[in-house]
Amino acid sequence: MKNSTSSFPTTSKKVIKGACIAVAVYALIFILIRLFWNPDNEFWYTAFNMRRIKGYDYTAFDLFGPLHLTELAITLIASVIAYQLYKRASENTKDRVLIIWAWAIALEELFKDTVMLATGQFQWDHLPFHLCGVNIFIALWYAYARKDYLAEFLYALGLSGTWVALITTSWQACPLLNFSHLHSVFFHALLAVYIVMILAGGFRPHIWNIWKVFAVMLLTMIPAVIFDIAVGTNFFFLCVTENNPILELIHSLCGRFYLAGLFALVVVCVFIMYIPWIIRDIVLYVKSR
Protein backbone atom coordinates (compact mmCIF):
# COMPACT_ATOMS: atom_id res chain seq x y z
CA MET A 1 0.00 0.00 0.00
CA LYS A 2 1.30 3.47 -0.90
CA ASN A 3 2.44 5.53 2.07
CA SER A 4 0.68 8.90 1.82
CA THR A 5 3.10 10.57 4.24
CA SER A 6 6.11 9.69 2.09
CA SER A 7 4.63 11.53 -0.89
CA PHE A 8 4.04 14.71 1.12
CA PRO A 9 7.59 16.11 0.76
CA THR A 10 7.50 15.46 -2.99
CA THR A 11 4.14 17.23 -3.30
CA SER A 12 5.42 20.16 -1.24
CA LYS A 13 8.48 20.49 -3.47
CA LYS A 14 6.27 20.52 -6.57
CA VAL A 15 4.05 23.23 -5.07
CA ILE A 16 7.06 25.35 -4.09
CA LYS A 17 8.66 24.86 -7.51
CA GLY A 18 5.42 25.74 -9.28
CA ALA A 19 4.97 28.84 -7.11
CA CYS A 20 8.52 30.03 -7.85
CA ILE A 21 8.00 29.54 -11.60
CA ALA A 22 4.69 31.41 -11.46
CA VAL A 23 6.24 34.33 -9.55
CA ALA A 24 9.08 34.52 -12.09
CA VAL A 25 6.69 34.41 -15.07
CA TYR A 26 4.36 37.07 -13.69
CA ALA A 27 7.31 39.26 -12.72
CA LEU A 28 8.60 39.01 -16.30
CA ILE A 29 5.13 39.87 -17.66
CA PHE A 30 4.96 42.88 -15.35
CA ILE A 31 8.39 44.13 -16.45
CA LEU A 32 7.71 43.66 -20.17
CA ILE A 33 4.34 45.43 -20.04
CA ARG A 34 5.80 48.20 -17.90
CA LEU A 35 8.60 48.74 -20.41
CA PHE A 36 6.64 48.61 -23.66
CA TRP A 37 3.00 49.55 -22.97
CA ASN A 38 1.59 52.73 -24.50
CA PRO A 39 -0.63 54.65 -22.03
CA ASP A 40 -2.48 56.23 -24.98
CA ASN A 41 -3.40 52.86 -26.48
CA GLU A 42 -7.04 52.02 -25.70
CA PHE A 43 -6.19 48.31 -25.70
CA TRP A 44 -5.10 48.68 -22.06
CA TYR A 45 -7.99 50.83 -20.79
CA THR A 46 -10.38 49.38 -18.23
CA ALA A 47 -14.13 49.94 -18.60
CA PHE A 48 -13.89 52.49 -15.78
CA ASN A 49 -11.26 54.55 -17.61
CA MET A 50 -13.03 54.22 -20.96
CA ARG A 51 -16.16 55.73 -19.40
CA ARG A 52 -14.13 58.37 -17.58
CA ILE A 53 -12.64 59.51 -20.89
CA LYS A 54 -15.58 58.99 -23.27
CA GLY A 55 -18.58 59.50 -20.99
CA TYR A 56 -20.58 57.49 -18.48
CA ASP A 57 -23.01 56.17 -21.12
CA TYR A 58 -20.36 55.26 -23.70
CA THR A 59 -20.67 51.79 -25.23
CA ALA A 60 -18.25 50.11 -27.65
CA PHE A 61 -20.65 47.36 -28.76
CA ASP A 62 -24.37 46.62 -28.59
CA LEU A 63 -25.90 44.09 -26.25
CA PHE A 64 -27.10 41.19 -28.42
CA GLY A 65 -25.35 42.72 -31.38
CA PRO A 66 -23.19 40.54 -33.70
CA LEU A 67 -20.10 40.65 -31.47
CA HIS A 68 -21.98 39.95 -28.25
CA LEU A 69 -24.03 37.11 -29.75
CA THR A 70 -20.88 35.55 -31.22
CA GLU A 71 -19.17 35.55 -27.82
CA LEU A 72 -22.22 34.00 -26.17
CA ALA A 73 -22.43 31.36 -28.89
CA ILE A 74 -18.74 30.47 -28.57
CA THR A 75 -19.09 30.08 -24.80
CA LEU A 76 -22.18 27.90 -25.21
CA ILE A 77 -20.55 25.71 -27.88
CA ALA A 78 -17.40 25.34 -25.77
CA SER A 79 -19.55 24.30 -22.79
CA VAL A 80 -21.39 21.65 -24.83
CA ILE A 81 -18.15 20.24 -26.26
CA ALA A 82 -16.50 20.21 -22.82
CA TYR A 83 -19.53 18.42 -21.35
CA GLN A 84 -19.34 15.64 -23.93
CA LEU A 85 -15.56 15.21 -23.75
CA TYR A 86 -15.44 15.27 -19.96
CA LYS A 87 -18.31 12.81 -19.67
CA ARG A 88 -16.42 10.25 -21.77
CA ALA A 89 -13.07 10.71 -19.99
CA SER A 90 -11.66 8.29 -17.42
CA GLU A 91 -11.98 9.11 -13.73
CA ASN A 92 -8.26 9.81 -13.46
CA THR A 93 -8.41 12.19 -16.40
CA LYS A 94 -11.45 13.93 -14.93
CA ASP A 95 -9.61 14.56 -11.67
CA ARG A 96 -6.61 16.05 -13.45
CA VAL A 97 -8.70 18.18 -15.80
CA LEU A 98 -10.69 19.75 -12.94
CA ILE A 99 -7.52 20.63 -11.03
CA ILE A 100 -5.76 22.03 -14.11
CA TRP A 101 -8.86 23.98 -15.15
CA ALA A 102 -9.35 25.45 -11.66
CA TRP A 103 -5.75 26.63 -11.61
CA ALA A 104 -6.15 28.04 -15.14
CA ILE A 105 -9.04 30.18 -13.89
CA ALA A 106 -6.99 31.41 -10.92
CA LEU A 107 -3.87 32.10 -12.99
CA GLU A 108 -5.88 33.96 -15.63
CA GLU A 109 -7.28 36.23 -12.92
CA LEU A 110 -3.78 36.79 -11.55
CA PHE A 111 -2.63 37.68 -15.07
CA LYS A 112 -5.33 40.36 -15.18
CA ASP A 113 -4.17 41.82 -11.87
CA THR A 114 -0.57 41.81 -13.12
CA VAL A 115 -1.60 43.81 -16.18
CA MET A 116 -3.60 46.24 -14.05
CA LEU A 117 -0.59 46.80 -11.78
CA ALA A 118 1.82 47.18 -14.70
CA THR A 119 -0.40 49.77 -16.41
CA GLY A 120 -1.07 51.68 -13.20
CA GLN A 121 -4.82 50.98 -13.31
CA PHE A 122 -5.13 48.58 -10.39
CA GLN A 123 -7.93 49.38 -7.94
CA TRP A 124 -9.25 47.55 -4.88
CA ASP A 125 -12.26 46.58 -7.00
CA HIS A 126 -9.99 44.35 -9.10
CA LEU A 127 -9.56 41.92 -6.20
CA PRO A 128 -11.55 38.66 -6.71
CA PHE A 129 -14.35 39.34 -4.24
CA HIS A 130 -17.22 39.79 -6.67
CA LEU A 131 -19.53 36.79 -7.09
CA CYS A 132 -17.61 35.51 -10.11
CA GLY A 133 -14.34 36.28 -8.34
CA VAL A 134 -15.06 34.21 -5.23
CA ASN A 135 -15.88 31.32 -7.55
CA ILE A 136 -12.13 31.13 -8.22
CA PHE A 137 -11.56 30.03 -4.63
CA ILE A 138 -14.61 27.77 -4.60
CA ALA A 139 -13.48 26.12 -7.87
CA LEU A 140 -10.01 25.44 -6.45
CA TRP A 141 -11.50 24.14 -3.21
CA TYR A 142 -13.86 21.83 -5.08
CA ALA A 143 -11.09 20.55 -7.40
CA TYR A 144 -9.33 19.09 -4.36
CA ALA A 145 -12.12 18.52 -1.79
CA ARG A 146 -15.07 17.45 -4.02
CA LYS A 147 -17.70 18.53 -1.51
CA ASP A 148 -21.24 18.51 -2.88
CA TYR A 149 -22.18 21.78 -1.18
CA LEU A 150 -19.38 23.49 -3.12
CA ALA A 151 -20.69 22.03 -6.39
CA GLU A 152 -24.18 23.15 -5.38
CA PHE A 153 -22.94 26.72 -4.93
CA LEU A 154 -20.97 26.68 -8.17
CA TYR A 155 -24.01 25.46 -10.09
CA ALA A 156 -26.76 27.57 -8.53
CA LEU A 157 -24.89 30.86 -8.13
CA GLY A 158 -21.65 30.39 -10.05
CA LEU A 159 -23.17 29.27 -13.35
CA SER A 160 -26.14 31.62 -13.19
CA GLY A 161 -23.92 34.56 -12.16
CA THR A 162 -21.45 33.78 -14.92
CA TRP A 163 -24.10 33.75 -17.61
CA VAL A 164 -25.79 36.88 -16.23
CA ALA A 165 -22.38 38.60 -16.43
CA LEU A 166 -21.89 37.40 -20.01
CA ILE A 167 -25.40 38.37 -21.11
CA THR A 168 -25.54 41.77 -19.35
CA THR A 169 -21.90 42.76 -19.61
CA SER A 170 -20.28 45.34 -17.34
CA TRP A 171 -17.47 45.77 -19.91
CA GLN A 172 -19.64 47.19 -22.68
CA ALA A 173 -17.44 50.31 -22.79
CA CYS A 174 -14.52 48.19 -24.04
CA PRO A 175 -14.19 47.22 -27.73
CA LEU A 176 -13.17 43.73 -28.83
CA LEU A 177 -9.48 44.64 -29.19
CA ASN A 178 -9.16 45.60 -25.55
CA PHE A 179 -7.52 43.67 -22.73
CA SER A 180 -10.39 44.08 -20.23
CA HIS A 181 -12.91 42.92 -22.84
CA LEU A 182 -10.89 39.85 -23.81
CA HIS A 183 -10.11 38.98 -20.18
CA SER A 184 -13.74 39.32 -19.08
CA VAL A 185 -15.11 37.08 -21.83
CA PHE A 186 -12.34 34.49 -21.47
CA PHE A 187 -12.51 34.39 -17.68
CA HIS A 188 -16.28 33.91 -17.56
CA ALA A 189 -16.12 31.32 -20.35
CA LEU A 190 -13.51 29.34 -18.39
CA LEU A 191 -15.72 29.44 -15.31
CA ALA A 192 -18.84 28.40 -17.24
CA VAL A 193 -17.04 25.42 -18.81
CA TYR A 194 -15.62 24.35 -15.42
CA ILE A 195 -19.07 24.20 -13.84
CA VAL A 196 -20.52 22.35 -16.83
CA MET A 197 -17.79 19.74 -16.44
CA ILE A 198 -18.85 19.23 -12.80
CA LEU A 199 -22.33 18.38 -14.09
CA ALA A 200 -20.81 16.09 -16.73
CA GLY A 201 -19.00 14.28 -13.92
CA GLY A 202 -22.32 13.16 -12.45
CA PHE A 203 -23.17 15.85 -9.90
CA ARG A 204 -26.92 16.48 -9.64
CA PRO A 205 -28.28 19.57 -7.86
CA HIS A 206 -31.27 19.15 -5.54
CA ILE A 207 -33.71 21.80 -4.37
CA TRP A 208 -33.44 20.57 -0.77
CA ASN A 209 -29.82 21.70 -0.75
CA ILE A 210 -30.65 25.27 -1.64
CA TRP A 211 -29.96 26.43 1.91
CA LYS A 212 -26.34 25.33 1.46
CA VAL A 213 -26.04 27.65 -1.52
CA PHE A 214 -27.09 30.67 0.52
CA ALA A 215 -24.97 29.57 3.48
CA VAL A 216 -21.84 29.52 1.30
CA MET A 217 -22.88 32.81 -0.31
CA LEU A 218 -23.10 34.53 3.08
CA LEU A 219 -19.62 33.28 3.96
CA THR A 220 -18.15 34.49 0.66
CA MET A 221 -19.76 37.90 1.16
CA ILE A 222 -17.84 38.56 4.39
CA PRO A 223 -14.62 39.84 2.72
CA ALA A 224 -16.73 41.68 0.13
CA VAL A 225 -18.66 43.60 2.78
CA ILE A 226 -15.46 44.33 4.75
CA PHE A 227 -13.78 45.84 1.68
CA ASP A 228 -16.93 47.71 0.61
CA ILE A 229 -17.11 49.41 4.01
CA ALA A 230 -13.36 49.88 4.58
CA VAL A 231 -12.12 51.14 1.21
CA GLY A 232 -15.30 51.95 -0.75
CA THR A 233 -15.27 49.06 -3.21
CA ASN A 234 -18.39 47.68 -4.88
CA PHE A 235 -18.04 43.93 -4.47
CA PHE A 236 -21.25 41.96 -5.12
CA PHE A 237 -22.59 45.26 -6.57
CA LEU A 238 -23.82 46.22 -3.11
CA CYS A 239 -23.22 49.94 -3.65
CA VAL A 240 -23.61 50.92 -7.32
CA THR A 241 -24.83 49.27 -10.51
CA GLU A 242 -21.72 49.90 -12.69
CA ASN A 243 -23.80 50.32 -15.85
CA ASN A 244 -25.17 46.76 -15.70
CA PRO A 245 -28.58 46.86 -17.45
CA ILE A 246 -30.32 44.49 -15.01
CA LEU A 247 -28.91 46.26 -11.95
CA GLU A 248 -29.85 49.63 -13.44
CA LEU A 249 -33.42 48.36 -13.83
CA ILE A 250 -33.50 47.11 -10.23
CA HIS A 251 -32.23 50.47 -9.01
CA SER A 252 -34.84 52.38 -11.00
CA LEU A 253 -37.63 50.12 -9.71
CA CYS A 254 -36.53 49.79 -6.08
CA GLY A 255 -34.81 53.09 -5.41
CA ARG A 256 -33.45 53.13 -1.86
CA PHE A 257 -34.52 49.49 -1.51
CA TYR A 258 -31.96 48.53 -4.15
CA LEU A 259 -30.32 45.91 -1.92
CA ALA A 260 -33.67 44.20 -1.32
CA GLY A 261 -34.23 44.12 -5.07
CA LEU A 262 -30.71 42.75 -5.61
CA PHE A 263 -31.31 39.96 -3.11
CA ALA A 264 -34.65 39.16 -4.78
CA LEU A 265 -32.82 38.88 -8.12
CA VAL A 266 -30.37 36.40 -6.60
CA VAL A 267 -33.20 34.30 -5.15
CA VAL A 268 -35.03 34.26 -8.48
CA CYS A 269 -31.86 33.26 -10.37
CA VAL A 270 -31.16 30.42 -7.94
CA PHE A 271 -34.72 29.05 -8.15
CA ILE A 272 -34.63 29.24 -11.95
CA MET A 273 -31.48 27.10 -11.91
CA TYR A 274 -33.35 24.38 -9.99
CA ILE A 275 -36.44 24.29 -12.21
CA PRO A 276 -34.99 21.75 -14.73
CA TRP A 277 -34.02 19.41 -11.87
CA ILE A 278 -37.42 19.74 -10.18
CA ILE A 279 -39.08 18.81 -13.49
CA ARG A 280 -36.64 15.90 -13.87
CA ASP A 281 -37.45 14.58 -10.38
CA ILE A 282 -41.19 14.85 -11.04
CA VAL A 283 -40.87 12.96 -14.35
CA LEU A 284 -38.80 10.22 -12.71
CA TYR A 285 -41.29 9.94 -9.87
CA VAL A 286 -44.25 9.66 -12.27
CA LYS A 287 -42.45 6.99 -14.32
CA SER A 288 -41.67 4.97 -11.21
CA ARG A 289 -45.34 4.84 -10.14
N, C-alpha and C positions, 0 to 999 in steps of 0.2 A: 504494500500500500504506500502511496506517495506521501511523504512527510510534508505537510503544509508549512511548517515552521522553517524548514530548510530552504523553501523557495522565497521566503520573505526578503532576505537580503538581496537576492537577485532582482526581485520586483522593485525594491527600493532603489537599487542602482539604475534600473531602467527609467524609473520616474524622475530621478535626479538628472540623469543624462538627457532625457527628453525635455525637462524644464530648462536646462542650460542651453540646449540647442534652440528652443523657442525664444528664450531671452535674447540670444545672439541674433537670430533672424529678425525679430521685431526691432531690435536696436539698429540693425542695418537698414531696415525699411524706413525707420524714423530718420536716420541720417541722410539717406538718399532723397527722400521727399523734402526734407529741410533744405538740402543743397540745391535742388533743381526745380521745386515747385514755383509756379507763377501766381502770385496773389491776385492778379487781375483775370486769371482764367476761371471762368464760371464752372469748370469741371469740378473744382474743389469746394464750391460754396454749399453750405448746408441750406435746408429749406428756410431756416430762421433768417439767415443772411440774405438769401434771395428775396424774401419778402421785405426785409429791412431796406434793401436797395431799390426794389422794383414796385413796392407797395404791398399792403397787407392782403389785398384780394388777388394778387398776381397768381396766375396758373400757367404752367408750361405745357400741360396736356389736359385733355378733357376726360372726365370720368366716363367710362364705357365708350370712349373713343377707340380708334384702331389700335393705338399703342397699349392702352390699358387692357382692352379685351385680349390682345395677343399675350400679354404677360399673365393674365388670369388663365388663359387656355394652356399655356406652357406649364404653369404650376399644376393644373389639373391633370394634364397628360402625364407629367413626371410622377405625380402621386399614383395614378393608375398603374403605370409601368412598374414603379417601385413595389406596389402592393403585390402584383403578380410574381415578380422576381423573388421577393422576400418570402412569399408564401411557399415557393417551391424549393427554397434553400434548405440545407441541412441545419440542424440545431446549433452545431458549432459555428457555422457560417453566420447564422442569425445573431448569435451572441457577439461575434466580432464586429459585424456590421453596425449593430446598435451602439457599441462603444465608440467605434471610429466616427460614426455619424454625429454622436453627441459631442465629441471633441471637435469635430469640424464646425459645428454650430458655435461652440465657445470660442474657438480660435478665429473664426470669421468676425465675431463681435469684437474680439481683442484687436484685430486688424483695423476695424473701424475706429476704435479709440486711439490707436497709434497714429492713424492719419489725422484725426481731429487734433491731437497733441502737436503733431509735426506742422500742421498748417495754422496753429494758434487759434483754433475754433472750439477747442474742448470746453464744455460746460458741464456742470453737475448733472444736468438732464441727460447727458450721454451715458451715465452709469446704467447698468442693466437692471433697473428696478421698476420698469413698466411691466405690464402683464406679460407681453411677449419676452421681455428681458429676463424675468424671473424663471421663465420656462427653460432658459439655458441651464440653470442650476437643477431644476426638476428633471430635465432630460438626462443630465449627467448622473444624478442620483439614481434615476430609474435604470440606466444602463448597467449599473453595478448591483443595485439592491433588488430590482424587479418586484417592488411592492405594488399591489393592485391599486391602492389608494392614490399612488403617484400617477399611474396610468389613467385612472379615473379623472384626475385633475387635468392631465395633459389632453385627454379627449374632450371633456366637457368645456373647459375654459381655454386650454391651449389651442386646440384646433379651431374652435369658434372664434376666438380672439384673433388668431392668425388670419383667418379668411375675412373677418371684418376689417382688419388692417389693410389687407390686399384690395378689398372691394372699395373701401372708403379711405383712400390713401391720405396720410398726413404729409406726404412728400410731393404733393401735386405742383409745388412751386419749382421743382427740379426737373429739367429736361432729361431725356434718355441718356445722353452723354454727360452724365454728372455722377460723381462718386456716391453721393448720398442716395440718389435714385437707384443706382445699380446695387448698392449694399442693401437697401431696404427690401427690394424685390427678392434678391438672392437669399438674404437671411430668412425672410418669412417663408420662402419656398422650401428651404432646408428644413425648417421647423415643421411645416405642413407634411412633408414627405416622411419625416421621422415618426410623427404620430400615426400616420397611415400604416407604417411598417409595424407599429405596435399592434394595431388591429389585425394586420395580416398574420402576426404571430400567434393569434388565437385569443387575445384579450377581448372580453365582451362586457361593455358597460351595463350597469343595472340601476334603475331609478332609485332603488332602496339605498344605494350608496351615495346619493346626491349630497347628503350632509357632509361626507368626507371631502367633497369638492370645495364646499364653502369653508370647511375647517382649514384646509390647506391654503385657500385664498386669504383668509384672515391672517394666517401666519406670514405669508409672503408680503402682505401689505404693511407689516410692521416697519421694515426699513424704509419703505416708500413714504409712509406718513412721517417718520422721523426726519427724513431729508426734506420733505415738503414744508414742514414747520421750521426746520433749522436753517435751511439755506434758500428757501423759496423755489424749489423745483416743482415739477408738475407730474410726478409719477402717478400712474393709474388715472391720469387726467382728472384729478380731484379738484384742481383749481381753475384751469381754463381749458377751452375746447381745442385749441391749436388748429383751427380751420378744418377740423374733421366734420364732414357734412352731417353725420348722424348726431354727433355731440352738439353741433350748432343747433340742430332741430330740438334736441332735448332742452338745451338752454333757453331757446325761444319759447318753448311750451311750459317749462317748469319755473323759469325765472330763478328766484332765490332758493327754490327747492331743487336746484340742479342735481345735487348729490343724491337725492331721493330718486330722481328720474334716472340717473346713471346706474344706481343699484337695481332699479326695476328692469333696465335694459339688460344687465348681466343675468338676472334671474330668468328673463324671457329667453335669452340666448342659450342658457344652460338647459332649460326645459325643451327647447326646440331640438337640441342635440340628442335628447333621450327619446323623442317621438318615434324614430325608426325602430328602436329597440323595444319600446312598449308594444308597437304594432307586431313586431316579430314574436314577442312572448305570447301575445294574444292568439296569433295564428297557430303557433306551436301547441298552445293549450287546447284550442278548438280541435286541432287534428288528433290530439291524443285522447279526446273524449270518445 
